[in-house]
Amino acid sequence: MSKIIIPAASALFALIFSAAVLQAGLFDKKKEEVKKDPFAESHAAETLKLKAAPGAHAPVAEEACSKCHASPKDPAKMVLPGRELCLSCHKERAGDLAKASVHAPYKEMECSTCHQPHGSVNRALLSAPVNQLCSTCHTLGDEAVKKSHNGITVIETECVACHSPHASANPKLITEVKQHVPFQSRSCDMCHEAAGKDGKSALKETPEKTCFVCHSDFKKLSEKPVVHPPFAGGECMACHDPHVMRLPGQLKKPPQELCLACHDAALKNNHPVAGHPTSRKGVKDPRRKDQPFDCVSCHLPHSGLLAKLTREDPMTMCEGCHQQ
């Protein structure tokens, strides 16, 4: 009996030991397979410095330098030439060159004319803030530019609010998003006076009166008992873009971002009660078809009959989502 048991036990031990060795070997193999990027390893100090900087380009943040650099010995040698390299990742920009209007720097130069390849504190890896960057080539005081901007030489919004920085199907690189009717028809004088000596644009009337010339239906909203202060003060442009429509209602930002810009950000995750999120990404509003669940799910943005501009009394609103 012992002759049978001992070999069996030995075989079992051998099997367990072999499995352990095999498992260890596999783990070791996996460790061996995790290799550092050869360029990042050769330029470790610089890689870590660039990686730690604010606004690091994704390949830099991942220490994946070899996505762009072809040889650790020659930093100037790239995997692909110039713009072709950038488009290998940013494929959404590839069709721009076929559009009717193509920005000269994008058409004739490299992406690095405007963008930093490793990182930038400016959005989109720009080498300078938008208007400062544009002004290196375009001087607002030049007669041609001044004329095309209705005499305005002081632009208070970003150039990219109206112009595409890469390409557009429209002349003058005007953005392809839907345009506000006066802007689309280039009827600047519908809303603006001619620019003064200071080069600044000026509305004919207060924003309230300028907007109500066309949007007369909104005038009645100002007569309700509770009026949102920006709307009451005629500050339509605090929330709405007067030139183009990138979001429904020509909002400058999604409702949630607009509201929290003025209202305490602490509301974001504890309103109306602790633990109740102000907004749930991807969740639809059960009371407004195809609309997201956000601040305007419960509050009216312009005016209303109830305190806090609620759409209905709080209990009715709660039951609209939390039906028993």
Secondary structure, DSSP 8 states (H G I E B T S, - for coil): -HHHHHHHHHHHHHHHHHHHHHHHHHHHHHHHH----HHHHHTHHHHHHHHHSTTB-HHHHTT-GGGTEEETTEEEEESS-HHHHHHHH-GGGGGGGGSSEE-HHHHHS-GGGTB-SSB-SSGGGBSS-HHHHHTTT--TTSHHHHHHTTT-----S-GGGTB-SSEESSGGGB-SSEE-HHHHTT-GGGTEE---TT---EESS-HHHHHHTT-GGGGGGGGSSEE-HHHHTT-GGGTB-SSEESSGGGBSS-HHHHHHHHS-GGGGGTSSSTT--S--TT-B-SSSTT-BSSGGGTB-SSEESSGGGBSS-HHHHHHHHS--
